[in-house]
């Protein structure tokens, strides 16, 4: 358990070595999934005033689905469309590193504080995106941070479109967040 908590803290601190560590640790997929679920739980609690208790479960399911979709899309874009010469990765490496990049999202639980929720969610989103770029750069062995930014942004746009379509088909508002 101490290793898990230590990894969460290091990932939130944007410690590059933890992303390399979980990339190589095939046993850390469960931990990565737990980080995504706990981050989504924190967001649900932080957003409870707006979404209610049912929003927590829906948010967790959407976060896990989004994590898997984004990792797969990022894998495809990063290894097939925009690889660097040294790029080698598998889908599991992206799932693990991207999962831990959700750790800054734990602060979203503080969104429950009136009048601070919006600011906290914006800060968490930016922090998580920075962590995601680091995770992708490390998992794909990129030398260029800008290439990792591009892969993340392309993947994010595609993920949002997919989730909007899924939510629309399932009778939601068409907005995954």
Secondary structure by P-SEA (a helix, b strand, c coil): caaaaaaaaaaaaccaaaaaaaaacccaaaaaaaaaaaaaaaaaaaacccccaaaaaaaaaaaaaaaaaaaaaaaaaaccccccccccccaaaaaaaaaacccccccccccccccaaaaaaaaaaaaaaaaaaaaaaaaaccccaaaaaaaaaaaaaaaaaaaaaaaaaaccccccc
